[in-house]
Amino acid sequence: MSKSVFCIATTQGQAEKIVRNLQANGFADSEISVLLPETSGTHDIGHIKASKAPEGAVTGATTGGVAGGVLGLLAGIGALAIPGLGPFIAAGPIMAALSGAAVGASAGGLVGGLIGLGIPEIEAKKYEEKLKKGNYLISAHVNDNDQEERAKRIFKDAEAEDITSASESSAPQHS
């Protein structure tokens, strides 16, 4: 079983608490993803070396030194330009998924990239709206039902919103 459990965090503090709790409960950094809009340029995640790359492309796949914070420790941190939405910071497996062709396609955008991760279209649209408002999308890759339940419990305990699990081979399960 290969699934991911997703949630929305409304603040950086809440997002960092969730990531710390996932790490403390045995989730590897490579299994945790975070996506957030880059609105202020001052997020305590990392200094992004961005270029004026075409929309839909990874604009800064390398970081020029992490400024601190638990989110900066995640793998694959970088910046994305998502058509119609603007700049985002992504870390973890979601970085590779969203920097692919689905995001670059004019019809795909963020919703297309999220659908490619196994999220149903209706949920993907809900997450896109939440991200537009400055929220954080967090996901944890899970390999079994025990990990799935641990991730959901961590998200619920942190009072995260819109908790969903998805896999490419089955329908979403809401909690």
ROSE-4610 file (N, C-alpha, C; in Angstrom, 1 decimal, always signed):
// ROSE-4610
residu = [M/M/M/S/S/S/K/K/K/S/S/S/V/V/V/F/F/F/C/C/C/I/I/I/A/A/A/T/T/T/T/T/T/Q/Q/Q/G/G/G/Q/Q/Q/A/A/A/E/E/E/K/K/K/I/I/I/V/V/V/R/R/R/N/N/N/L/L/L/Q/Q/Q/A/A/A/N/N/N/G/G/G/F/F/F/A/A/A/D/D/D/S/S/S/E/E/E/I/I/I/S/S/S/V/V/V/L/L/L/L/L/L/P/P/P/E/E/E/T/T/T/S/S/S/G/G/G/T/T/T/H/H/H/D/D/D/I/I/I/G/G/G/H/H/H/I/I/I/K/K/K/A/A/A/S/S/S/K/K/K/A/A/A/P/P/P/E/E/E/G/G/G/A/A/A/V/V/V/T/T/T/G/G/G/A/A/A/T/T/T/T/T/T/G/G/G/G/G/G/V/V/V/A/A/A/G/G/G/G/G/G/V/V/V/L/L/L/G/G/G/L/L/L/L/L/L/A/A/A/G/G/G/I/I/I/G/G/G/A/A/A/L/L/L/A/A/A/I/I/I/P/P/P/G/G/G/L/L/L/G/G/G/P/P/P/F/F/F/I/I/I/A/A/A/A/A/A/G/G/G/P/P/P/I/I/I/M/M/M/A/A/A/A/A/A/L/L/L/S/S/S/G/G/G/A/A/A/A/A/A/V/V/V/G/G/G/A/A/A/S/S/S/A/A/A/G/G/G/G/G/G/L/L/L/V/V/V/G/G/G/G/G/G/L/L/L/I/I/I/G/G/G/L/L/L/G/G/G/I/I/I/P/P/P/E/E/E/I/I/I/E/E/E/A/A/A/K/K/K/K/K/K/Y/Y/Y/E/E/E/E/E/E/K/K/K/L/L/L/K/K/K/K/K/K/G/G/G/N/N/N/Y/Y/Y/L/L/L/I/I/I/S/S/S/A/A/A/H/H/H/V/V/V/N/N/N/D/D/D/N/N/N/D/D/D/Q/Q/Q/E/E/E/E/E/E/R/R/R/A/A/A/K/K/K/R/R/R/I/I/I/F/F/F/K/K/K/D/D/D/A/A/A/E/E/E/A/A/A/E/E/E/D/D/D/I/I/I/T/T/T/S/S/S/A/A/A/S/S/S/E/E/E/S/S/S/S/S/S/A/A/A/P/P/P/Q/Q/Q/H/H/H/S/S/S]
num = [1/1/1/2/2/2/3/3/3/4/4/4/5/5/5/6/6/6/7/7/7/8/8/8/9/9/9/10/10/10/11/11/11/12/12/12/13/13/13/14/14/14/15/15/15/16/16/16/17/17/17/18/18/18/19/19/19/20/20/20/21/21/21/22/22/22/23/23/23/24/24/24/25/25/25/26/26/26/27/27/27/28/28/28/29/29/29/30/30/30/31/31/31/32/32/32/33/33/33/34/34/34/35/35/35/36/36/36/37/37/37/38/38/38/39/39/39/40/40/40/41/41/41/42/42/42/43/43/43/44/44/44/45/45/45/46/46/46/47/47/47/48/48/48/49/49/49/50/50/50/51/51/51/52/52/52/53/53/53/54/54/54/55/55/55/56/56/56/57/57/57/58/58/58/59/59/59/60/60/60/61/61/61/62/62/62/63/63/63/64/64/64/65/65/65/66/66/66/67/67/67/68/68/68/69/69/69/70/70/70/71/71/71/72/72/72/73/73/73/74/74/74/75/75/75/76/76/76/77/77/77/78/78/78/79/79/79/80/80/80/81/81/81/82/82/82/83/83/83/84/84/84/85/85/85/86/86/86/87/87/87/88/88/88/89/89/89/90/90/90/91/91/91/92/92/92/93/93/93/94/94/94/95/95/95/96/96/96/97/97/97/98/98/98/99/99/99/100/100/100/101/101/101/102/102/102/103/103/103/104/104/104/105/105/105/106/106/106/107/107/107/108/108/108/109/109/109/110/110/110/111/111/111/112/112/112/113/113/113/114/114/114/115/115/115/116/116/116/117/117/117/118/118/118/119/119/119/120/120/120/121/121/121/122/122/122/123/123/123/124/124/124/125/125/125/126/126/126/127/127/127/128/128/128/129/129/129/130/130/130/131/131/131/132/132/132/133/133/133/134/134/134/135/135/135/136/136/136/137/137/137/138/138/138/139/139/139/140/140/140/141/141/141/142/142/142/143/143/143/144/144/144/145/145/145/146/146/146/147/147/147/148/148/148/149/149/149/150/150/150/151/151/151/152/152/152/153/153/153/154/154/154/155/155/155/156/156/156/157/157/157/158/158/158/159/159/159/160/160/160/161/161/161/162/162/162/163/163/163/164/164/164/165/165/165/166/166/166/167/167/167/168/168/168/169/169/169/170/170/170/171/171/171/172/172/172/173/173/173/174/174/174/175/175/175]
x = [+0.9/+0.0/+0.9/+0.7/+1.5/+0.4/+0.4/-0.6/+0.1/-0.6/-0.1/-1.3/-1.0/-2.1/-1.8/-2.8/-2.7/-3.5/-3.0/-3.8/-3.4/-4.2/-3.9/-3.5/-2.4/-2.0/-2.2/-2.7/-3.1/-2.0/-1.0/+0.1/+1.5/+2.5/+3.9/+4.1/+3.7/+3.9/+3.2/+2.0/+1.2/+1.9/+2.4/+3.0/+4.3/+5.1/+6.3/+6.0/+5.0/+4.6/+4.3/+3.5/+3.1/+4.3/+5.2/+6.5/+7.3/+7.5/+8.3/+7.6/+6.3/+5.6/+5.7/+5.6/+5.8/+7.2/+8.2/+9.6/+9.8/+9.2/+9.3/+8.6/+7.6/+6.9/+7.4/+8.6/+9.2/+9.1/+8.6/+8.5/+9.8/+10.4/+11.7/+11.4/+12.4/+12.2/+11.8/+12.3/+12.0/+10.6/+9.9/+8.4/+7.5/+8.0/+7.2/+7.3/+6.2/+6.2/+5.4/+5.9/+5.2/+5.2/+4.0/+3.8/+3.2/+3.8/+3.2/+3.5/+2.6/+2.8/+4.0/+4.8/+5.9/+5.4/+4.8/+4.2/+5.0/+5.9/+6.6/+8.1/+8.6/+10.0/+10.8/+10.1/+10.8/+10.4/+9.9/+9.6/+10.9/+10.8/+12.0/+12.3/+12.3/+12.5/+13.9/+14.2/+15.5/+15.6/+16.8/+17.0/+17.0/+16.0/+15.9/+16.6/+17.4/+18.1/+17.1/+16.3/+15.3/+15.8/+15.3/+15.6/+14.3/+14.3/+13.1/+12.8/+12.8/+12.5/+11.0/+10.7/+9.3/+8.3/+7.1/+6.1/+6.0/+5.7/+5.6/+6.9/+8.0/+9.3/+9.8/+10.7/+11.3/+12.2/+12.0/+12.7/+13.9/+14.0/+15.2/+15.3/+15.7/+15.7/+16.8/+17.7/+18.7/+18.5/+18.9/+18.8/+20.2/+20.3/+21.6/+21.8/+21.5/+21.7/+20.4/+20.2/+18.9/+18.9/+17.9/+17.8/+17.4/+17.0/+16.6/+15.2/+14.7/+13.3/+13.3/+12.3/+12.2/+11.9/+11.2/+10.8/+12.0/+13.0/+14.2/+15.0/+14.7/+15.5/+14.9/+13.8/+13.2/+14.0/+13.8/+14.6/+13.9/+14.8/+14.3/+13.6/+14.0/+13.4/+13.7/+12.8/+13.0/+11.8/+11.8/+10.7/+10.2/+8.9/+8.1/+7.3/+7.2/+6.3/+5.1/+3.9/+2.7/+1.9/+1.6/+0.8/-0.6/-0.8/-2.0/-2.0/-1.0/-0.9/+0.3/+1.4/+2.6/+3.6/+4.5/+5.6/+5.2/+5.7/+5.5/+6.8/+6.9/+8.0/+7.5/+8.3/+7.9/+9.1/+8.8/+9.9/+9.4/+10.3/+9.9/+9.4/+8.8/+8.4/+7.5/+6.7/+5.8/+6.5/+7.8/+8.6/+8.7/+9.1/+9.3/+8.0/+6.9/+5.6/+5.1/+5.2/+4.7/+5.6/+6.8/+7.7/+7.7/+6.9/+6.7/+5.8/+5.5/+4.7/+3.3/+2.7/+1.3/+1.2/+2.2/+2.1/+2.4/+3.3/+3.7/+2.6/+1.7/+0.6/-0.4/-0.8/-1.7/-3.0/-3.5/-4.7/-4.5/-3.2/-2.9/-2.8/-1.8/-1.6/-1.4/-1.7/-1.6/-2.6/-3.8/-4.8/-4.4/-3.9/-3.4/-2.3/-1.3/-0.3/-0.7/-1.7/-2.3/-3.1/-3.8/-4.5/-3.5/-2.3/-1.3/-0.7/-0.9/-0.4/-1.5/-2.6/-3.7/-4.8/-4.8/-5.8/-7.0/-8.2/-9.4/-9.5/-10.1/-10.2/-10.8/-11.9/-12.7/-11.8/-11.0/-10.1/-8.9/-8.4/-7.3/-7.7/-9.0/-9.5/-9.6/-10.0/-10.2/-8.8/-7.8/-6.4/-5.9/-6.1/-5.6/-6.2/-7.5/-8.1/-7.5/-7.2/-6.6/-5.2/-4.4/-3.1/-3.0/-4.0/-4.1/-4.3/-4.8/-5.1/-3.9/-2.8/-1.6/-1.4/-2.2/-2.1/-1.0/-0.7/+0.3/-0.3/+0.1/-0.3/+0.8/+0.5/+1.5/+1.0/+2.0/+1.6/+2.7/+2.3/+3.2/+2.9/+4.0/+3.9/+3.8/+2.9/+2.7/+2.7/+3.2/+3.4/+2.4/+1.7/+0.8/-0.3/-1.3/-2.4/-2.0/-1.0/-0.5/+0.1/+1.0/+1.5/+0.4/-0.5/-1.6/-2.4/-2.7/-3.4/-2.6/-1.2/-0.3/-0.3/-0.2/-0.2/-1.5/-2.6/-3.9/-4.1/-3.6/-3.7/-2.8/-1.6/-0.7/-1.4/-2.0/-2.7/-3.9/-4.7/-5.9/-5.4/-4.4/-3.9/-3.4/-2.9/-2.4/-3.6/-4.8/-5.9/-5.8/-5.2/-5.1/-6.5/-6.6/-7.9/-7.8/-8.9/-9.1/-8.1/-8.2/-7.3/-7.9/-7.0/-7.4/-6.3/-6.6/-5.6/-5.9/-4.9/-5.1/-4.1/-4.4/-3.5/-3.9/-3.0/-3.4/-4.3/-4.4/-5.2/-6.6/-6.8/-8.1/-8.7/-9.9/-10.6/-10.1/-10.3/-9.9/-10.7/-10.1/-10.7/-10.7/-11.8/-11.9/-12.0/-11.4/-11.5/-12.3]
y = [-1.2/+0.0/+1.2/+2.1/+3.3/+4.5/+5.2/+6.3/+7.5/+8.6/+9.8/+10.4/+11.0/+11.6/+13.1/+13.9/+15.3/+16.1/+17.3/+18.2/+19.7/+20.6/+22.0/+22.5/+23.2/+24.0/+25.5/+26.2/+27.6/+28.6/+28.1/+29.0/+28.2/+29.0/+28.4/+27.6/+28.1/+27.4/+26.1/+26.0/+24.8/+23.8/+24.3/+23.5/+22.9/+23.7/+23.2/+22.2/+22.4/+21.4/+20.1/+20.1/+18.9/+18.2/+18.9/+18.3/+17.7/+18.4/+17.9/+16.6/+16.6/+15.4/+14.2/+14.5/+13.4/+12.8/+13.7/+13.2/+12.4/+12.9/+12.2/+10.9/+10.7/+9.4/+8.5/+8.7/+7.8/+8.1/+9.2/+9.5/+10.2/+9.7/+10.2/+11.6/+12.4/+13.7/+13.5/+12.4/+12.2/+11.7/+11.5/+11.1/+12.2/+13.4/+14.5/+15.6/+16.1/+17.2/+18.4/+19.6/+20.9/+21.7/+22.4/+23.3/+24.6/+25.7/+27.0/+28.1/+29.1/+30.2/+31.0/+31.5/+32.4/+33.8/+34.4/+35.7/+36.8/+36.5/+37.6/+37.6/+36.5/+36.3/+36.2/+36.1/+36.1/+34.8/+33.8/+32.5/+32.0/+31.4/+30.9/+29.5/+29.3/+28.0/+27.9/+28.8/+28.8/+30.0/+30.4/+31.4/+30.8/+31.1/+30.5/+31.3/+30.6/+31.3/+31.1/+32.1/+32.0/+32.7/+32.3/+32.9/+33.3/+33.9/+34.3/+33.2/+31.9/+30.8/+30.8/+30.1/+30.1/+29.6/+30.1/+29.6/+28.1/+27.4/+26.0/+25.2/+25.9/+25.3/+25.5/+24.7/+24.9/+26.1/+27.1/+28.3/+28.4/+27.5/+27.5/+26.2/+25.2/+23.8/+23.7/+24.6/+24.6/+25.7/+25.4/+26.5/+27.0/+28.2/+28.8/+28.9/+27.9/+27.9/+28.1/+27.2/+27.2/+28.3/+29.1/+30.1/+29.6/+28.3/+27.8/+27.3/+26.7/+26.2/+24.8/+24.1/+22.6/+22.4/+23.3/+23.0/+23.1/+23.8/+23.9/+22.6/+21.7/+20.4/+19.4/+19.6/+18.7/+18.6/+17.4/+17.2/+17.9/+18.3/+18.8/+20.2/+21.1/+22.4/+23.2/+24.0/+24.9/+25.7/+26.5/+27.4/+26.9/+27.1/+26.8/+28.0/+28.2/+29.2/+28.4/+28.5/+27.8/+28.7/+28.4/+29.2/+29.7/+30.9/+31.5/+31.7/+31.2/+31.3/+32.0/+31.9/+32.6/+31.7/+32.3/+31.5/+30.7/+29.5/+28.7/+28.1/+27.7/+27.0/+25.6/+24.6/+23.2/+22.5/+21.4/+20.6/+19.2/+18.2/+16.8/+16.3/+15.1/+14.5/+15.3/+16.2/+17.0/+17.9/+18.3/+19.1/+18.5/+17.3/+16.6/+16.4/+16.1/+15.9/+17.1/+18.3/+19.5/+20.2/+19.9/+20.5/+19.8/+18.7/+18.0/+18.6/+17.9/+18.3/+18.8/+18.2/+18.5/+20.0/+20.5/+21.9/+22.8/+22.4/+23.2/+23.3/+22.4/+22.4/+23.5/+24.3/+25.4/+24.9/+23.8/+23.3/+22.6/+22.2/+21.5/+22.3/+23.2/+24.0/+23.2/+23.9/+23.2/+22.1/+22.3/+21.2/+20.0/+20.2/+19.0/+18.3/+19.0/+18.4/+17.6/+18.2/+17.5/+16.3/+16.3/+15.2/+14.1/+14.5/+13.5/+12.8/+13.5/+12.8/+11.9/+11.8/+10.9/+11.6/+12.9/+13.6/+13.8/+13.5/+13.7/+15.2/+15.5/+16.9/+17.8/+17.4/+18.2/+18.6/+17.7/+18.0/+18.9/+18.6/+19.4/+20.8/+21.1/+22.5/+23.1/+22.4/+22.9/+23.3/+22.4/+22.7/+23.9/+24.0/+25.2/+26.5/+26.5/+27.7/+28.0/+27.0/+27.2/+27.7/+27.2/+27.7/+29.1/+29.5/+30.9/+31.9/+31.4/+32.2/+32.2/+31.5/+31.5/+30.4/+29.3/+28.1/+27.2/+26.2/+25.2/+23.9/+23.2/+21.9/+20.9/+20.0/+19.1/+17.7/+16.8/+15.4/+14.5/+13.3/+12.3/+11.1/+10.5/+9.2/+8.1/+7.2/+6.1/+4.8/+3.7/+2.4/+1.4/+1.7/+0.7/+1.5/+0.7/+1.3/+1.9/+1.4/+1.9/+3.3/+3.4/+4.8/+5.8/+5.3/+6.2/+6.7/+5.8/+6.2/+7.2/+6.9/+7.8/+9.2/+9.3/+10.6/+11.3/+10.6/+11.3/+11.8/+11.0/+11.4/+12.6/+12.7/+13.8/+15.1/+14.9/+16.1/+16.5/+15.5/+15.9/+16.6/+16.0/+16.6/+18.0/+18.3/+19.7/+20.6/+20.1/+20.8/+21.2/+20.4/+20.7/+20.5/+21.1/+21.1/+20.2/+19.7/+19.0/+17.8/+16.9/+15.8/+14.7/+14.3/+13.3/+12.4/+11.1/+10.2/+9.8/+9.6/+9.3/+8.3/+7.5/+6.7/+6.6/+6.2/+6.2/+5.0/+4.0/+2.9/+2.8/+3.8/+3.8/+5.2/+5.2/+6.5/+7.1/+8.4/+9.1/+8.7/+8.8/+8.5/+9.7/+10.2/+11.4/+11.0/+11.9/+11.6/+12.7]
z = [+0.0/+0.0/+0.0/-1.0/-1.0/-1.0/+0.1/+0.2/+0.8/+0.7/+1.4/+2.2/+3.3/+4.1/+4.0/+3.7/+3.5/+4.6/+4.8/+5.7/+5.4/+5.9/+5.8/+7.2/+7.2/+8.4/+8.1/+9.1/+8.8/+9.2/+10.0/+10.4/+10.3/+10.2/+10.1/+11.4/+12.6/+13.8/+13.9/+13.4/+13.3/+12.3/+11.2/+10.2/+10.8/+11.5/+12.1/+13.2/+14.0/+15.0/+14.4/+13.3/+12.6/+12.1/+11.5/+10.9/+12.0/+13.1/+14.3/+14.8/+14.9/+15.5/+14.5/+13.2/+12.2/+12.4/+12.5/+12.6/+13.9/+15.0/+16.3/+16.3/+15.4/+15.3/+14.2/+13.8/+12.9/+11.4/+11.0/+9.6/+9.2/+8.1/+7.6/+6.9/+6.9/+6.2/+4.8/+4.2/+2.7/+2.5/+3.6/+3.5/+3.8/+4.2/+4.6/+3.5/+3.1/+2.1/+2.7/+2.3/+2.7/+1.4/+1.2/+0.1/+0.6/+0.3/+0.8/-0.2/-0.3/-1.2/-0.6/-1.5/-1.1/-1.3/-0.2/-0.3/+0.2/+1.2/+1.8/+1.5/+1.1/+0.9/+2.2/+3.3/+4.6/+5.4/+4.7/+5.5/+6.0/+7.2/+7.9/+7.4/+6.1/+5.6/+4.9/+4.1/+3.4/+2.5/+2.2/+1.2/-0.2/-1.0/-2.3/-3.4/-4.2/-5.3/-6.5/-6.7/-7.8/-9.0/-10.1/-11.4/-12.1/-13.2/-14.0/-14.9/-14.5/-15.3/-15.8/-16.8/-17.3/-16.3/-16.3/-15.4/-15.5/-14.4/-14.3/-14.1/-14.2/-14.0/-12.6/-12.2/-10.9/-11.0/-10.2/-10.3/-9.4/-8.5/-7.6/-6.9/-7.5/-6.9/-5.8/-5.7/-4.7/-3.7/-2.5/-1.5/-1.2/-0.9/-0.6/+0.9/+1.6/+3.1/+3.8/+4.7/+5.4/+6.5/+6.6/+7.6/+8.9/+9.0/+10.3/+10.2/+11.3/+11.3/+10.8/+11.4/+11.1/+9.6/+8.9/+7.6/+6.6/+7.0/+6.2/+6.2/+7.1/+7.2/+6.2/+5.6/+4.7/+3.4/+2.7/+1.5/+0.3/-0.7/-1.9/-1.8/-1.0/-0.8/-2.0/-2.5/-3.6/-3.9/-4.9/-5.3/-6.6/-6.8/-8.0/-8.4/-9.7/-10.2/-10.8/-10.2/-10.6/-11.4/-12.7/-13.5/-12.9/-12.9/-12.4/-10.8/-10.2/-8.7/-8.2/-9.0/-8.6/-7.9/-7.1/-6.5/-5.3/-5.2/-4.0/-3.6/-2.3/-1.8/-1.5/-1.9/-1.7/-1.2/-0.3/+0.2/+0.3/+0.0/+0.1/-1.3/-1.3/-2.5/-3.3/-2.7/-3.5/-4.4/-4.1/-5.0/-6.4/-6.4/-7.7/-8.4/-7.7/-8.4/-9.0/-8.3/-8.8/-9.7/-9.8/-10.8/-12.2/-12.2/-13.5/-14.5/-15.5/-16.6/-16.2/-15.2/-14.8/-14.4/-13.7/-13.3/-14.5/-15.3/-16.5/-17.5/-17.6/-18.6/-18.2/-19.1/-18.8/-18.2/-18.5/-18.0/-16.6/-16.4/-15.1/-13.9/-13.9/-12.7/-11.5/-10.3/-9.0/-8.9/-9.4/-9.3/-10.0/-11.2/-12.0/-11.3/-10.7/-10.0/-8.8/-8.0/-6.9/-7.3/-8.4/-8.9/-9.3/-9.8/-10.1/-8.9/-7.7/-6.5/-5.9/-6.6/-6.2/-5.4/-5.3/-4.7/-5.7/-5.3/-6.1/-6.5/-7.7/-8.2/-7.2/-6.6/-5.6/-4.4/-3.9/-2.8/-3.3/-4.5/-5.1/-5.2/-5.6/-5.8/-4.4/-3.4/-2.1/-1.5/-1.7/-1.3/-2.0/-3.3/-4.0/-3.4/-3.1/-2.5/-1.2/-0.4/+1.0/+0.8/-0.2/-0.4/-0.9/-1.7/-2.2/-1.0/+0.1/+1.3/+2.2/+1.8/+2.6/+3.6/+3.4/+4.3/+3.8/+4.5/+4.2/+3.9/+2.9/+2.6/+3.0/+3.9/+4.4/+4.1/+3.7/+3.4/+4.0/+4.4/+4.9/+4.0/+3.5/+2.7/+3.8/+3.6/+4.5/+3.7/+4.4/+3.8/+4.3/+5.4/+6.0/+6.8/+7.2/+8.0/+9.3/+9.9/+11.2/+11.0/+9.9/+9.6/+9.3/+8.5/+8.1/+9.3/+10.2/+11.4/+12.3/+12.4/+13.2/+12.6/+11.2/+10.6/+10.8/+10.6/+10.8/+12.3/+13.2/+14.6/+14.9/+14.3/+14.5/+13.9/+12.7/+12.1/+12.9/+13.4/+14.3/+15.6/+16.2/+17.5/+17.3/+16.1/+15.8/+15.3/+15.3/+14.8/+13.4/+12.5/+11.1/+10.5/+9.3/+8.6/+7.3/+6.9/+5.6/+5.5/+6.5/+6.5/+5.5/+4.6/+3.6/+3.3/+3.0/+2.6/+1.2/+0.3/-1.1/-1.6/-2.5/-3.2/-4.6/-5.5/-6.9/-7.2/-6.3/-6.6/-5.9/-5.0/-4.3/-4.1/-3.7/-3.5/-2.2/-2.0/-0.8/+0.4/+1.6/+2.8/+3.7/+4.1/+4.9/+6.4/+7.2/+8.6/+9.3]
